[in-house]
């Protein structure tokens, strides 16, 4: 028995948490650097936006296949390879900054032979355009973010599946919460790393340090994470991107995640800097961009704390439904507070509530999914949850930003407060349809591998 009566997580799970935390640096490090660097390197604001969002859209396509591959081949190989791909992707940021200027390669382009294929002729200018595209910083940043999306799809699907494999009904919520916390906290740590190291030692150094941590994550996983997943002959099962798990538990949890991410990313993270500017709210004399970073960090910290709290509480109750509904109501209250916020204190309180609601649902929600999903389908179910969450996170900014310009902040934030309540209704309907009750027990689905002994703790 560990601190506060909580058992120490298995070494395998600690390795998963450490790996996802370290690799998350590469996801956050680019955000405080690239927007300002874009103007220096001549990258348009639109292209900066494309680069920053590329990983999410790639992951949208890769999530379902990643989950299916986990169920077919197990967790160890996709997890280690996913982390390694994310480490290589982070090195792509370094490559973007050390590429030579295109003009310095013009003599090389001029020395290449002209080519002709029918009416198409490639001469010195054509070669120069091709060489310039290859060495352009935006090319390497975009490649890096695309690779990051592929790697993160594999990591997300496997991390949750490993946690499910190593858990029973009495530890599943806690383990899901701490794994989600590891994934979540790496991103803001990367934000800090990018801002501090780039200011002290330059942008290349910041990206190189993040890449070193990301590659270290793959080494940790290779050394300490064995195979945990029960696989079967699923060679006939499709791994196409649109073939998500259509079982009721996967769709129920995925739709709850969709609503939460739509509001969390769309209504808070994508509009906060505009809200601060419009309401003249500042922390420490910072401009809206700097102030929004501090409020976002506070929101993420609140979420990370309550990920563990929510998961732990759900493990000590007969059913996970009440704690899920409680934190959905907390999220509802947070968005109502956001709609009425007009000062630093009121906005900070709103961010704490929204973070608590978002984090508090994460552990119990993934634990509920594992409770109701057979072991051999947990990979695809996790992928489906990630797909619907990414759709919500992608659509949120596209919907909220234009509407805020039309009707203002308060109505949109108030409307987003309804989404957690709608998610609660979806949760109750789905759980009742699957189990016949609104309050299914934590042992709704127990399997032989869920007793925590699938992989002994060395």
ZAFIVO-37011 format. One record per residue (C-alpha): x, y, z; residue in three letters. Coordinates in pm, whole numbers, plus 32768, in hexadecimal, padded with zeros to 4 digits. Example, Ala and Ser with C-alpha at 12.3 -4.5 7.8 and 13.67 -1.06 7.14 Angstrom:
2
+------+------+------+-----+
|   c1 |   c2 |   c3 | res |
+------+------+------+-----+
| 84CE | 7E3E | 830C | ALA |
| 8557 | 7F96 | 82CA | SER |
+------+------+------+-----+
***
This chain:
458
+------+------+------+-----+
|   c1 |   c2 |   c3 | res |
+------+------+------+-----+
| 8000 | 8000 | 8000 | UNK |
| 808E | 814F | 7F9C | UNK |
| 8058 | 82BB | 7FEE | UNK |
| 7EF7 | 8313 | 8063 | UNK |
| 7E93 | 81A7 | 8049 | UNK |
| 7ED7 | 819B | 7ED3 | UNK |
| 7F9C | 807A | 7E46 | UNK |
| 80D2 | 80CA | 7D7E | UNK |
| 8087 | 809E | 7C0B | UNK |
| 813B | 7F7C | 7B5E | UNK |
| 8291 | 7FCF | 7AD1 | UNK |
| 8207 | 7F94 | 7973 | UNK |
| 8100 | 80A1 | 79A9 | UNK |
| 8200 | 8191 | 7A3B | UNK |
| 82D1 | 815E | 7901 | UNK |
| 81A0 | 81AD | 7829 | UNK |
| 815C | 82EA | 78F1 | UNK |
| 82C8 | 835B | 78DA | UNK |
| 82DA | 830F | 7766 | UNK |
| 819D | 83CC | 770E | UNK |
| 8205 | 84F1 | 77EA | UNK |
| 835E | 8511 | 774A | UNK |
| 82E1 | 84EB | 75E7 | UNK |
| 81D7 | 85F2 | 7629 | UNK |
| 82EB | 86F9 | 7638 | UNK |
| 8302 | 86E8 | 74BE | UNK |
| 8190 | 8731 | 749C | UNK |
| 819F | 886D | 756E | UNK |
| 82F7 | 88F7 | 751A | UNK |
| 8295 | 8971 | 73C1 | UNK |
| 816F | 8A4A | 7431 | UNK |
| 8227 | 8B6A | 74DE | UNK |
| 8334 | 8B6F | 73CE | UNK |
| 8295 | 8B3C | 7279 | UNK |
| 8199 | 8C5C | 7273 | UNK |
| 82AE | 8D5C | 72AE | UNK |
| 83AB | 8C9B | 71E0 | UNK |
| 82BB | 8C96 | 70B9 | UNK |
| 82E8 | 8E09 | 707D | UNK |
| 8462 | 8DE9 | 708B | UNK |
| 846F | 8CC1 | 6F9C | UNK |
| 836C | 8D4E | 6EAE | UNK |
| 8260 | 8C4B | 6F00 | UNK |
| 8102 | 8CD8 | 6ED4 | UNK |
| 800E | 8CDE | 6FF8 | UNK |
| 7F2C | 8BEE | 6F3B | UNK |
| 804A | 8AF8 | 6F0B | UNK |
| 80A5 | 8B11 | 707B | UNK |
| 7F3F | 8AB2 | 70CC | UNK |
| 7F4F | 898D | 6FDB | UNK |
| 8093 | 8913 | 7078 | UNK |
| 8014 | 892B | 71DD | UNK |
| 7ED0 | 8871 | 718D | UNK |
| 7F61 | 876F | 709D | UNK |
| 7FA1 | 866A | 71AB | UNK |
| 7E36 | 8673 | 721F | UNK |
| 7DAA | 863C | 70C2 | UNK |
| 7EA3 | 8526 | 707B | UNK |
| 7E4A | 8484 | 71C5 | UNK |
| 7CDC | 849A | 7167 | UNK |
| 7D26 | 83AF | 7045 | UNK |
| 7E20 | 82D7 | 7104 | UNK |
| 7D68 | 829E | 724E | UNK |
| 7C80 | 8185 | 71E1 | UNK |
| 7D8D | 80BF | 7122 | UNK |
| 7E79 | 80E8 | 724B | UNK |
| 7D78 | 8053 | 7337 | UNK |
| 7D33 | 7F32 | 724A | UNK |
| 7EA7 | 7EEA | 7226 | UNK |
| 7EC7 | 7EDB | 73A1 | UNK |
| 7DB6 | 7DD3 | 73B2 | UNK |
| 7E5B | 7D11 | 729B | UNK |
| 7FCC | 7D24 | 72FA | UNK |
| 7FD3 | 7D8F | 7469 | UNK |
| 8043 | 7EC9 | 751F | UNK |
| 81BD | 7EBB | 7542 | UNK |
| 822B | 7EE8 | 73D8 | UNK |
| 8132 | 8000 | 737E | UNK |
| 817F | 80B6 | 74C4 | UNK |
| 82F9 | 80AF | 749C | UNK |
| 82EB | 8101 | 7328 | UNK |
| 81F0 | 8218 | 7362 | UNK |
| 82D3 | 82BB | 7464 | UNK |
| 83FE | 8295 | 737C | UNK |
| 8341 | 8335 | 725A | UNK |
| 82E4 | 845A | 733B | UNK |
| 8452 | 8480 | 739D | UNK |
| 84BF | 8483 | 7230 | UNK |
| 83A7 | 857B | 71E6 | UNK |
| 8431 | 8666 | 72F1 | UNK |
| 8584 | 8655 | 7246 | UNK |
| 84CE | 86D8 | 7114 | UNK |
| 84A9 | 8826 | 71C8 | UNK |
| 8624 | 8835 | 71E4 | UNK |
| 864A | 87DF | 7073 | UNK |
| 855C | 88F9 | 701A | UNK |
| 8644 | 89F7 | 70BA | UNK |
| 8792 | 8972 | 703F | UNK |
| 8735 | 894D | 6ED0 | UNK |
| 8809 | 8A33 | 6DF4 | UNK |
| 8760 | 8B5F | 6D4E | UNK |
| 86CD | 8B0B | 6BFC | UNK |
| 8794 | 8C1D | 6B4F | UNK |
| 88DB | 8B7B | 6BB9 | UNK |
| 8878 | 8A48 | 6AF1 | UNK |
| 8828 | 8B01 | 69AE | UNK |
| 897C | 8AA0 | 6913 | UNK |
| 892A | 8934 | 695E | UNK |
| 87DA | 8953 | 68AF | UNK |
| 8882 | 89FD | 6784 | UNK |
| 8976 | 88DC | 6763 | UNK |
| 8867 | 87D4 | 6746 | UNK |
| 8813 | 875D | 65E5 | UNK |
| 86D5 | 87CE | 653E | UNK |
| 85C7 | 86C6 | 651E | UNK |
| 84AD | 86B3 | 6423 | UNK |
| 837C | 85D1 | 6428 | UNK |
| 8292 | 8629 | 630F | UNK |
| 8222 | 8791 | 6335 | UNK |
| 82B7 | 87A9 | 6493 | UNK |
| 841B | 882B | 64B3 | UNK |
| 84DD | 884D | 65F7 | UNK |
| 85F6 | 8948 | 65E0 | UNK |
| 86C6 | 8A05 | 66E1 | UNK |
| 859C | 8AC7 | 676A | UNK |
| 84CE | 898B | 6787 | UNK |
| 85E6 | 88DB | 683F | UNK |
| 8612 | 8A08 | 6923 | UNK |
| 84A0 | 8A08 | 697C | UNK |
| 84B8 | 8897 | 69D7 | UNK |
| 85F4 | 88CA | 6AA6 | UNK |
| 855A | 89F8 | 6B54 | UNK |
| 8429 | 892C | 6BB2 | UNK |
| 8504 | 8817 | 6C42 | UNK |
| 85CF | 8900 | 6D21 | UNK |
| 84AE | 89E7 | 6D81 | UNK |
| 847A | 89EE | 6EFD | UNK |
| 8303 | 89C6 | 6ED6 | UNK |
| 8338 | 887F | 6E1B | UNK |
| 83FA | 87E8 | 6F3A | UNK |
| 8310 | 8872 | 7044 | UNK |
| 81E7 | 87E0 | 6F89 | UNK |
| 8290 | 868C | 6F5D | UNK |
| 82E4 | 868E | 70CF | UNK |
| 817D | 86D5 | 7137 | UNK |
| 80F4 | 85CB | 704B | UNK |
| 81E4 | 84CA | 70DD | UNK |
| 8186 | 853E | 7238 | UNK |
| 8017 | 84FA | 71EA | UNK |
| 8064 | 8397 | 7177 | UNK |
| 813A | 834E | 72A6 | UNK |
| 8049 | 83E4 | 73A2 | UNK |
| 7F26 | 8317 | 7316 | UNK |
| 7FE8 | 81DA | 7365 | UNK |
| 8056 | 8259 | 74BB | UNK |
| 7EF9 | 82C5 | 752A | UNK |
| 7E54 | 8180 | 74BE | UNK |
| 7F5C | 80A8 | 7568 | UNK |
| 7F87 | 8171 | 76AA | UNK |
| 7E1A | 814F | 770D | UNK |
| 7E12 | 7FE3 | 76A2 | UNK |
| 7F45 | 7F92 | 7775 | UNK |
| 7EA1 | 803D | 78A0 | UNK |
| 7D66 | 7F6E | 7869 | UNK |
| 7E2F | 7E2D | 7848 | UNK |
| 7EE3 | 7E6A | 7992 | UNK |
| 7DAF | 7ECE | 7A58 | UNK |
| 7C89 | 7E2E | 7B04 | UNK |
| 7B40 | 7ECF | 7B68 | UNK |
| 7BDE | 7F5B | 7CA5 | UNK |
| 7D01 | 800E | 7BFA | UNK |
| 7C8C | 8054 | 7A99 | UNK |
| 7C14 | 81B7 | 7AD7 | UNK |
| 7D50 | 821A | 7B91 | UNK |
| 7E34 | 8184 | 7A89 | UNK |
| 7D77 | 8223 | 7969 | UNK |
| 7D86 | 8371 | 7A1D | UNK |
| 7EFC | 836B | 7A5A | UNK |
| 7F46 | 82FC | 78F5 | UNK |
| 7E6B | 8413 | 786F | UNK |
| 7F1C | 8500 | 795D | UNK |
| 806F | 8499 | 78D2 | UNK |
| 7FF7 | 84D6 | 7770 | UNK |
| 7F5C | 8623 | 77CC | UNK |
| 8074 | 86B4 | 78A1 | UNK |
| 8182 | 867E | 779A | UNK |
| 80E3 | 8786 | 76BC | UNK |
| 80F0 | 88AE | 77AF | UNK |
| 824B | 883D | 781B | UNK |
| 82AB | 885E | 76AD | UNK |
| 8215 | 89BB | 76A5 | UNK |
| 82F4 | 8A21 | 77C7 | UNK |
| 8420 | 896F | 7732 | UNK |
| 83F0 | 8A1C | 75E5 | UNK |
| 83CB | 8B73 | 767E | UNK |
| 84E7 | 8B5E | 777B | UNK |
| 85F1 | 8A9E | 76B7 | UNK |
| 85B4 | 8B63 | 7577 | UNK |
| 85DF | 8CA8 | 763A | UNK |
| 8721 | 8C32 | 76E1 | UNK |
| 87C9 | 8B5E | 75D6 | UNK |
| 8707 | 8B90 | 7494 | UNK |
| 85FA | 8ADC | 73CE | UNK |
| 86D7 | 89C3 | 734A | UNK |
| 8740 | 896C | 74AD | UNK |
| 85D6 | 8965 | 7521 | UNK |
| 8570 | 8879 | 740B | UNK |
| 86A5 | 87A0 | 7440 | UNK |
| 865F | 877A | 75B5 | UNK |
| 84F4 | 871C | 756E | UNK |
| 8569 | 861E | 746B | UNK |
| 865D | 8587 | 7565 | UNK |
| 8545 | 8559 | 7665 | UNK |
| 845F | 84C5 | 755B | UNK |
| 8562 | 83C9 | 74E8 | UNK |
| 85B1 | 8375 | 7652 | UNK |
| 8440 | 8322 | 767B | UNK |
| 845A | 8214 | 7570 | UNK |
| 858C | 8180 | 761D | UNK |
| 84D3 | 8176 | 776B | UNK |
| 83AC | 80C9 | 76C6 | UNK |
| 848B | 7FCF | 7613 | UNK |
| 8537 | 7F77 | 775A | UNK |
| 8412 | 7F6B | 784B | UNK |
| 82CC | 7F30 | 778B | UNK |
| 828F | 7DC3 | 772F | UNK |
| 8169 | 7D3A | 7669 | UNK |
| 802A | 7D52 | 7737 | UNK |
| 7F11 | 7D23 | 763D | UNK |
| 7E50 | 7BED | 75E0 | UNK |
| 7E50 | 7BCE | 7465 | UNK |
| 7D8F | 7AE8 | 7380 | UNK |
| 7D75 | 7A98 | 7212 | UNK |
| 7CCC | 7BD3 | 718F | UNK |
| 7D63 | 7BCD | 7034 | UNK |
| 7C0B | 7BEA | 6F97 | UNK |
| 7BB9 | 7D28 | 7057 | UNK |
| 7BDE | 7E71 | 6FA2 | UNK |
| 7CD6 | 7F79 | 7012 | UNK |
| 7C4D | 808D | 6F34 | UNK |
| 7C40 | 81E8 | 6FD4 | UNK |
| 7AC6 | 8201 | 6FCA | UNK |
| 7A86 | 80AB | 7064 | UNK |
| 7A5B | 8114 | 71CC | UNK |
| 79D7 | 8035 | 72E0 | UNK |
| 785B | 8050 | 72CD | UNK |
| 7819 | 7F98 | 7414 | UNK |
| 773D | 805F | 7504 | UNK |
| 784B | 8095 | 7611 | UNK |
| 794A | 811C | 7516 | UNK |
| 784F | 8206 | 7470 | UNK |
| 77C3 | 827B | 75BD | UNK |
| 7914 | 82D5 | 7654 | UNK |
| 7989 | 8362 | 7505 | UNK |
| 785A | 844A | 74E9 | UNK |
| 788F | 84C4 | 764F | UNK |
| 79F9 | 850C | 75F2 | UNK |
| 7984 | 85BE | 74B5 | UNK |
| 78AA | 86B0 | 757B | UNK |
| 79B3 | 86F6 | 7681 | UNK |
| 7AC9 | 8732 | 7584 | UNK |
| 79E6 | 880C | 74AD | UNK |
| 79AE | 88F4 | 75D4 | UNK |
| 7B07 | 88D4 | 7672 | UNK |
| 7BD3 | 8915 | 7537 | UNK |
| 7AD2 | 89D6 | 746E | UNK |
| 7A40 | 8ABD | 7576 | UNK |
| 7B64 | 8AE7 | 7663 | UNK |
| 7CBA | 8AAF | 75CB | UNK |
| 7C6F | 8B3A | 7471 | UNK |
| 7BBB | 8C75 | 74E9 | UNK |
| 7C60 | 8CCB | 7635 | UNK |
| 7D64 | 8DB7 | 75A3 | UNK |
| 7C4F | 8E78 | 74F0 | UNK |
| 7B7B | 8E81 | 762C | UNK |
| 7C9E | 8F10 | 76F5 | UNK |
| 7CDB | 9020 | 75F6 | UNK |
| 7B6C | 907D | 75E0 | UNK |
| 7B47 | 9092 | 775A | UNK |
| 7C9C | 912D | 77A4 | UNK |
| 7CFD | 9018 | 7898 | UNK |
| 7E70 | 8FEA | 78DE | UNK |
| 7F54 | 8F2B | 79CA | UNK |
| 80A5 | 8FB7 | 7A35 | UNK |
| 8087 | 90C9 | 7930 | UNK |
| 8098 | 8FCC | 7815 | UNK |
| 7FF1 | 8FFA | 76C6 | UNK |
| 7EC2 | 8F1D | 7673 | UNK |
| 7F9F | 8E12 | 75D5 | UNK |
| 8076 | 8DEA | 770C | UNK |
| 7F4F | 8E04 | 77F8 | UNK |
| 7E8C | 8CFC | 7738 | UNK |
| 7FB3 | 8C0F | 775C | UNK |
| 7FAB | 8C34 | 78D7 | UNK |
| 7E34 | 8BF9 | 78E9 | UNK |
| 7E53 | 8ACC | 7802 | UNK |
| 7F69 | 8A3F | 78D9 | UNK |
| 7E8F | 8A67 | 7A0D | UNK |
| 7D72 | 89B7 | 795C | UNK |
| 7E52 | 8895 | 78FA | UNK |
| 7EE0 | 8878 | 7A5B | UNK |
| 7D7F | 886D | 7AE7 | UNK |
| 7D25 | 8761 | 79EA | UNK |
| 7E58 | 8692 | 7A3C | UNK |
| 7E0F | 869A | 7BB2 | UNK |
| 7CA4 | 8636 | 7B8A | UNK |
| 7CF6 | 8524 | 7A8F | UNK |
| 7D90 | 8467 | 7BB0 | UNK |
| 7C86 | 84D1 | 7CAB | UNK |
| 7B64 | 846C | 7BCA | UNK |
| 7C00 | 8320 | 7B6F | UNK |
| 7C55 | 82CD | 7CD7 | UNK |
| 7AF8 | 8320 | 7D59 | UNK |
| 7A56 | 8250 | 7C45 | UNK |
| 7B25 | 8124 | 7CB5 | UNK |
| 7A94 | 813B | 7E15 | UNK |
| 7925 | 814C | 7DAD | UNK |
| 783C | 803B | 7D38 | UNK |
| 77FC | 80F3 | 7BEF | UNK |
| 78C2 | 81F2 | 7B27 | UNK |
| 778B | 82A4 | 7AA2 | UNK |
| 7752 | 8390 | 7BCB | UNK |
| 78B7 | 8418 | 7BCD | UNK |
| 78A7 | 844B | 7A54 | UNK |
| 7761 | 850B | 7A70 | UNK |
| 77F0 | 85D9 | 7B90 | UNK |
| 791A | 8651 | 7AC4 | UNK |
| 7840 | 8693 | 7994 | UNK |
| 7774 | 877D | 7A71 | UNK |
| 78BB | 881E | 7AE6 | UNK |
| 7912 | 885C | 7978 | UNK |
| 77B7 | 88F0 | 7940 | UNK |
| 77ED | 89DD | 7A66 | UNK |
| 7944 | 8A3C | 79E0 | UNK |
| 78BC | 8AAF | 7892 | UNK |
| 77A6 | 8B75 | 793C | UNK |
| 78B1 | 8C20 | 7A0D | UNK |
| 7977 | 8C60 | 78CE | UNK |
| 7847 | 8D05 | 782F | UNK |
| 7833 | 8DF7 | 7955 | UNK |
| 79AB | 8E29 | 798B | UNK |
| 7A26 | 8F8E | 7986 | UNK |
| 7B57 | 8F90 | 7A68 | UNK |
| 7C93 | 8EC9 | 7AAB | UNK |
| 7BF9 | 8E1E | 7BDA | UNK |
| 7AB3 | 8DBB | 7B31 | UNK |
| 7B68 | 8D3F | 79FA | UNK |
| 7C5F | 8C77 | 7ACC | UNK |
| 7B3E | 8BD4 | 7B87 | UNK |
| 7A95 | 8B7C | 7A3E | UNK |
| 7BD5 | 8AE1 | 79B7 | UNK |
| 7C03 | 8A10 | 7AF4 | UNK |
| 7A9E | 898D | 7AD8 | UNK |
| 7ABD | 8942 | 7964 | UNK |
| 7C0A | 8893 | 799A | UNK |
| 7B7B | 87CC | 7ABE | UNK |
| 7A4E | 8763 | 79F1 | UNK |
| 7B24 | 86FF | 78C8 | UNK |
| 7C25 | 8645 | 7998 | UNK |
| 7B33 | 85AA | 7A8F | UNK |
| 7A76 | 84F9 | 797A | UNK |
| 7BAC | 8472 | 78C7 | UNK |
| 7C16 | 835A | 79AE | UNK |
| 7AB9 | 82D7 | 7A04 | UNK |
| 7A49 | 82F4 | 789A | UNK |
| 7B66 | 8221 | 7810 | UNK |
| 7B3D | 8131 | 7934 | UNK |
| 79CB | 810D | 78E1 | UNK |
| 7A29 | 80C4 | 7778 | UNK |
| 7B17 | 7FB4 | 77F0 | UNK |
| 7A0D | 7F2C | 78DF | UNK |
| 791C | 7EF7 | 77BD | UNK |
| 7A0D | 7E94 | 76A5 | UNK |
| 7AA8 | 7D3A | 7670 | UNK |
| 7C22 | 7D39 | 768C | UNK |
| 7C53 | 7CD8 | 7521 | UNK |
| 7B94 | 7E0D | 74A8 | UNK |
| 7C21 | 7F11 | 7599 | UNK |
| 7D1B | 7F96 | 749A | UNK |
| 7C12 | 7FE3 | 7396 | UNK |
| 7B29 | 8070 | 74A1 | UNK |
| 7C3D | 815D | 7518 | UNK |
| 7C7D | 81C4 | 73B0 | UNK |
| 7B0C | 8210 | 7380 | UNK |
| 7B09 | 82E9 | 74B8 | UNK |
| 7C38 | 83A7 | 7434 | UNK |
| 7B95 | 83D3 | 72DC | UNK |
| 7A5B | 8471 | 7369 | UNK |
| 7B23 | 8547 | 745C | UNK |
| 7BFC | 85CA | 733F | UNK |
| 7AC6 | 8615 | 726D | UNK |
| 7A3A | 86E1 | 738C | UNK |
| 7B84 | 8793 | 73C7 | UNK |
| 7BA5 | 87DD | 7253 | UNK |
| 7A42 | 8857 | 721D | UNK |
| 7A34 | 8929 | 7359 | UNK |
| 7B11 | 8A48 | 72E0 | UNK |
| 7A74 | 8A41 | 7185 | UNK |
| 791B | 8A76 | 721C | UNK |
| 7961 | 8B50 | 734C | UNK |
| 7A48 | 8C56 | 72B4 | UNK |
| 7957 | 8CCB | 719F | UNK |
| 782E | 8CC4 | 728F | UNK |
| 78E6 | 8D94 | 7392 | UNK |
| 7922 | 8E9D | 7288 | UNK |
| 77AC | 8E9C | 7241 | UNK |
| 770E | 8E89 | 739D | UNK |
| 7825 | 8EBE | 749A | UNK |
| 78CB | 8DEB | 75A4 | UNK |
| 77C1 | 8DBF | 76B2 | UNK |
| 76B7 | 8D15 | 75DB | UNK |
| 77B3 | 8C1E | 754B | UNK |
| 7846 | 8BC8 | 769F | UNK |
| 76E8 | 8B9C | 772D | UNK |
| 768A | 8ABC | 7609 | UNK |
| 77C3 | 89ED | 7643 | UNK |
| 7756 | 89BC | 77AB | UNK |
| 7638 | 88E8 | 7723 | UNK |
| 7729 | 87F3 | 767E | UNK |
| 779A | 8746 | 77C3 | UNK |
| 762C | 871A | 7821 | UNK |
| 75E1 | 8687 | 76CB | UNK |
| 770F | 85A5 | 76F8 | UNK |
| 767C | 8531 | 7842 | UNK |
| 7535 | 84D8 | 7798 | UNK |
| 75F1 | 8414 | 768B | UNK |
| 76B4 | 8361 | 779C | UNK |
| 7579 | 82F4 | 7854 | UNK |
| 74C9 | 8280 | 7719 | UNK |
| 75F7 | 81BB | 769F | UNK |
| 7641 | 811B | 77EF | UNK |
| 74D4 | 80B9 | 781F | UNK |
| 74C1 | 8022 | 76C4 | UNK |
| 7600 | 7F58 | 76F4 | UNK |
| 75CE | 7EDE | 7858 | UNK |
| 745B | 7F06 | 78A4 | UNK |
| 74A1 | 7FF9 | 79C0 | UNK |
| 7514 | 815F | 79EF | UNK |
| 7607 | 80F2 | 7AFE | UNK |
| 76D0 | 7FCB | 7A7C | UNK |
| 77CA | 7F3A | 7B71 | UNK |
| 793F | 7F57 | 7B3A | UNK |
| 7947 | 7DDE | 7AFD | UNK |
| 7860 | 7DF8 | 79D1 | UNK |
| 7974 | 7D56 | 7905 | UNK |
| 7A92 | 7CA3 | 79AC | UNK |
| 7B86 | 7BC9 | 78F0 | UNK |
| 7CA6 | 7AEE | 794C | UNK |
| 7DA3 | 7BF6 | 78E5 | UNK |
| 7CFA | 7D00 | 79B5 | UNK |
| 7D72 | 7C7C | 7AFF | UNK |
| 7EAF | 7D47 | 7AEC | UNK |
| 7F88 | 7C12 | 7AC5 | UNK |
| 7FAD | 7C0D | 794D | UNK |
| 8102 | 7CA9 | 7973 | UNK |
| 81B1 | 7C80 | 7AC2 | UNK |
| 824E | 7DB0 | 7B5F | UNK |
| 83C8 | 7D75 | 7B58 | UNK |
+------+------+------+-----+
***
